[in-house]
Amino acid sequence: MTLYTCTLNLAIDLFIETENLVPFTVNRTTDDDIQANGKGVNVSLILKMLGIDSIALGFQAGFTGKYIEDYLNEKEIRTNFIEVPGMTRINVFTQVNNSGEEYKLVNKGPSIPEESIVKFLNQIKKLESGDYLCVSGSLPKGVRPSIFEEISRICFENGVHLIIDSSYPEIINCLKYQPFLLKPNEEELSEWFGTSLVSRKEYLIYARKLIEEGAQNVLLSLGSEGAVFVNEKMLISGNSPKGEVVNTACAGDTLLATFLAGMLKKSDLSETLKHSIAAGSSTAFTKGLTDFSNVEELKKQIKVINEGVH
């Protein structure tokens, strides 16, 4: 069994901290950090911390794409990126201390030629039965959302366990191919079904609906309200611990990777959910990804409830 992560729109994230952000003037920063990023990259990094190897797939461009490849290789994470013209994007996240506001500026990324898309799909076709593929994040220019359905079909036909973490409404078209795990948040759940969901009861109804329509497992991220896991046999939920939120950009990736690690290790799912919520919260409370040093302490604030069989 080989685990692959896929980031079709890689990124370098620039994190900035400043006391104030005033228009039409020079704003001096108090701290900054540059990190190789992209949702699938984050999943690979977290999995590595948890002792699980993966191979990172996706499109890389220019010296920024090479930086990400080199960074992952330094972390002993294998890559098999497809080189494309242009530059891998740089996103900017700014924390303004005096107002407590966070600004997220996310760029589109390079335009992907059609021949590179075909090359990528041929990569997916070579995955073997029993492998895992985690596809995460946004699409770069030139790649249509219908690619999710194509990836799902290939994985279904070849016995590959597919995990999807992306916001496009077209994800709903993947359900007939029985994806192994979906990780929406409440906004994405609303978008997938084209309806406005405002209550926890509604979130759970539609998380169950994903299972009814084909998904094998669903990990529903509810931000400050915690997370829910549901499949045909169970529905469990856990609250989020309290702490000062510094960076929400990578918390969901941490939640997903930690939960996936628990599933692969066949750990108790209630304990896995608790550990995953704590890890995701730890990332939210730091400037980058968690190092897991405070996860055990955060777990003490989390209670996982069994809400019955689906």
C-alpha atoms as one frame of an Amber mdcrd trajectory, in Angstrom:
protein
   0.000   0.000   0.000   1.272   3.455  -0.966  -0.276   6.738   0.162  -0.260
   9.661  -2.252  -1.203  13.266  -1.578  -2.171  15.538  -4.434  -1.994  19.334
  -4.512  -2.993  20.521  -7.968  -2.356  24.164  -7.011   0.822  24.252  -4.918
   1.676  27.377  -2.943   4.260  29.106  -0.834   2.586  30.806   2.104   3.999
  34.036   3.486   2.820  34.664   7.049   3.085  38.261   8.260   2.456  39.716
  11.697   1.986  43.453  12.190   0.651  45.644  14.968  -1.499  47.750  12.626
  -2.520  47.683   8.971  -3.109  51.223   7.742  -3.958  52.013   4.090  -1.776
  54.295   1.936   1.226  54.080   4.243   4.230  51.845   4.895   3.282  49.194
   7.448   6.237  47.622   9.259   5.954  43.954  10.167   6.939  42.508  13.525
   7.430  38.944  12.295   7.295  36.890   9.099   7.642  33.290   8.004   7.734
  31.486   4.650   6.370  27.945   4.331   5.960  25.401   1.581   2.246  24.905
   1.353  -0.781  23.653  -0.478  -3.340  21.491   1.277  -1.921  18.164   0.097
   1.590  19.283   1.033   0.348  19.982   4.548  -1.202  16.517   4.693   2.131
  14.950   3.698   3.998  16.989   6.317   1.601  16.021   9.114   1.578  12.366
   8.074   5.383  12.376   8.179   5.310  13.696  11.753   2.984  10.803  12.605
   5.299   8.222  11.075   3.447   7.670   7.799   5.231   8.083   4.461   3.545
   9.539   1.403   4.379  10.611  -2.129   3.349  14.162  -3.068   1.805  14.714
  -6.510   0.759  17.881  -8.319   1.939  20.612 -10.680   5.037  22.695  -9.901
   6.253  25.794 -11.730   9.363  27.955 -11.604  11.728  28.532  -8.700   8.831
  28.706  -6.236   7.722  25.225  -7.221  11.305  23.984  -6.931  11.464  25.458
  -3.408   8.484  23.305  -2.381   9.991  20.178  -3.933  13.334  20.802  -2.184
  11.612  21.484   1.122   9.659  18.222   0.996  12.749  16.273  -0.021  14.588
  17.745   2.987  11.765  16.368   5.143  12.304  12.976   3.453   8.967  13.190
   1.650   9.069  11.835  -1.896   7.631  13.909  -4.723   6.512  13.235  -8.270
   5.438  16.692  -9.407   4.757  17.565 -13.035   6.691  20.616 -14.221   4.564
  23.291 -15.944   5.300  26.796 -17.286   4.982  29.875 -15.073   5.388  30.243
 -11.318   3.891  28.378  -8.386   1.853  30.950  -6.460   2.714  32.804  -3.271
  -0.152  33.457  -0.823  -0.037  36.079   1.907  -1.626  35.759   5.366  -1.476
  38.831   7.580  -2.239  38.877  11.309  -3.033  42.367  12.650  -2.453  42.270
  16.386  -4.202  45.455  17.532  -7.472  44.654  15.763  -7.251  40.862  16.049
  -8.037  40.591  12.331  -6.557  38.112   9.860  -6.269  38.872   6.145  -5.885
  36.055   3.595  -4.688  36.899   0.080  -4.713  33.797  -2.100  -3.430  33.859
  -5.689  -4.692  31.784  -8.622  -1.507  29.969  -9.605  -0.100  29.063 -13.039
  -2.142  28.023 -16.055  -1.860  24.272 -16.663  -1.493  23.067 -20.275  -3.849
  20.315 -21.448  -0.959  17.904 -22.077   0.122  18.272 -18.437  -3.412  17.418
 -17.255  -3.351  14.266 -19.407   0.054  13.378 -17.949  -1.317  13.815 -14.428
  -4.354  11.604 -15.071  -2.024   8.946 -16.483  -0.118   9.102 -13.184  -3.354
   8.398 -11.314  -4.136   5.464 -13.609  -0.869   3.822 -12.521  -1.844   3.736
  -8.834  -2.452   0.213  -7.576  -5.405  -1.412  -5.855  -5.257  -0.726  -2.115
  -3.339   2.536  -2.496  -4.652   5.767  -0.957  -4.929   9.087  -2.793  -5.707
  12.301  -0.919  -6.690  15.138  -3.278  -6.866  18.528  -1.600  -7.374  22.189
  -2.346  -8.191  24.488  -5.219  -7.622  24.094  -8.933  -5.158  26.146 -10.960
  -6.111  27.915 -14.161  -6.754  25.510 -17.017  -8.018  22.666 -14.840 -11.793
  22.198 -14.817 -13.674  21.018 -11.692 -14.843  17.987 -13.665 -11.354  16.556
 -13.036 -12.569  15.457  -9.585 -15.150  13.170 -11.185 -12.514  11.794 -13.553
 -10.117  11.106 -10.668 -12.953   9.461  -8.731 -13.845   7.196 -11.647 -10.216
   6.100 -12.117  -9.814   5.374  -8.409 -13.109   3.452  -8.256 -12.190   1.295
 -11.249  -8.687   0.564  -9.919  -9.556  -0.037  -6.251  -7.769   3.074  -4.952
  -9.050   4.622  -1.698  -9.839   8.266  -2.564  -9.916  11.086  -0.032 -11.194
  14.494  -1.185 -10.861  17.844   0.582 -12.032  20.552  -1.802 -14.849  23.059
  -1.974 -16.145  22.716  -5.542 -19.849  21.821  -5.937 -18.786  19.221  -8.529
 -17.592  17.026  -5.647 -21.199  15.878  -5.346 -20.791  14.156  -8.737 -18.063
  11.951  -7.220 -20.397  10.203  -4.770 -21.436   7.524  -7.245 -17.783   6.372
  -7.214 -17.873   5.755  -3.450 -14.951   7.907  -2.253 -13.283   6.551   0.869
 -13.397   9.841   2.804 -14.744  13.362   2.250 -13.781  16.297   4.479 -16.132
  19.235   3.999 -16.684  22.145   6.340 -20.153  23.555   6.942 -19.905  26.101
   4.099 -18.757  23.481   1.609 -21.541  21.130   2.676 -24.032  23.889   1.873
 -22.427  24.567  -1.512 -22.337  20.885  -2.487 -26.071  20.494  -1.932 -26.995
  23.986  -3.141 -28.837  24.907   0.029 -28.362  27.137   3.059 -27.471  25.185
   6.201 -27.436  27.148   9.450 -27.919  24.695  12.299 -25.923  21.787  13.656
 -28.926  19.515  13.095 -28.918  20.420   9.404 -25.162  19.799   9.128 -25.611
  16.291  10.481 -28.562  15.554   8.188 -26.532  16.469   5.123 -23.374  14.731
   6.341 -25.504  11.573   6.570 -26.847  12.327   3.100 -23.288  12.124   1.727
 -23.089   8.604   3.144 -26.492   7.680   1.699 -25.384   8.836  -1.757 -22.128
   6.878  -1.790 -19.363   8.302   0.411 -17.877   5.671   2.726 -16.762   8.085
   5.447 -17.266  11.790   6.149 -15.180  14.018   8.410 -17.111  17.262   8.863
 -15.049  20.193  10.128 -17.042  22.755  12.107 -14.221  25.155  13.017 -14.608
  26.523  16.521 -17.487  24.062  17.066 -15.269  21.010  16.596 -15.766  18.155
  14.145 -18.064  15.242  13.323 -17.253  11.831  11.859 -19.971   9.750  10.242
 -20.200   6.508   8.281 -22.816   3.776   7.908 -22.138   2.395  11.384 -21.547
   5.430  13.608 -21.771   9.153  14.184 -19.372  10.753  16.688 -18.628  14.386
  17.431 -16.161  16.394  19.464 -15.846  20.002  20.604 -12.885  22.299  19.940
 -10.527  23.316  22.772 -10.108  26.955  23.726  -7.080  28.968  22.670  -5.924
  32.067  20.823  -6.407  31.598  17.083  -3.357  32.772  15.123  -3.713  31.001
  11.785  -6.709  29.087  10.458  -5.191  28.389   7.023  -3.829  24.915   7.751
  -6.013  23.694  10.627  -8.330  21.641   8.398  -5.383  19.959   6.682  -4.001
  18.983  10.084  -7.391  17.635  11.172  -7.661  15.524   8.019  -4.091  14.180
   8.041  -4.237  13.241  11.724  -7.576  11.500  11.266  -6.361   9.666   8.187
  -3.282   8.511  10.113  -5.529   7.118  12.827  -7.650   5.258  10.294  -4.588
   3.770   8.629  -3.249   2.642  12.002  -6.720   1.215  12.802  -6.878   3.244
  16.005 -10.097   3.701  17.974 -12.113   6.237  15.992 -13.316   8.212  19.035
  -9.741   8.644  20.220  -8.673   9.426  16.660 -11.282  12.187  16.393 -10.191
  13.683  19.710  -6.523  13.579  18.672  -7.351  15.107  15.273  -9.382  17.993
  16.704  -6.577  18.735  19.167  -3.974  18.660  16.387  -6.052  20.911  14.120
  -6.586  23.345  16.990  -2.867  23.294  17.782  -2.155  24.387  14.205  -4.779
  27.142  14.514  -3.037  28.369  17.662   0.401  28.613  15.965   1.862  30.429
  12.947   2.514  27.251  10.976   1.762  23.577  11.323   1.596  22.011  14.764
   4.615  20.178  16.150   2.192  18.151  18.336   3.925  19.352  21.526   0.695
  20.703  23.076  -1.768  18.214  21.569  -2.047  15.987  24.647  -2.806  19.037
  26.797  -5.456  20.273  24.351  -7.091  16.833  24.289  -8.015  17.284  27.941
 -10.565  19.941  26.867 -12.204  17.755  24.228 -15.112  15.415  24.803 -16.141
  13.013  22.062 -19.794  11.961  22.055 -21.249   8.919  20.329 -24.443  10.190
  18.728 -25.675   6.800  17.569 -25.650   4.579  14.543 -26.356   6.165  11.184
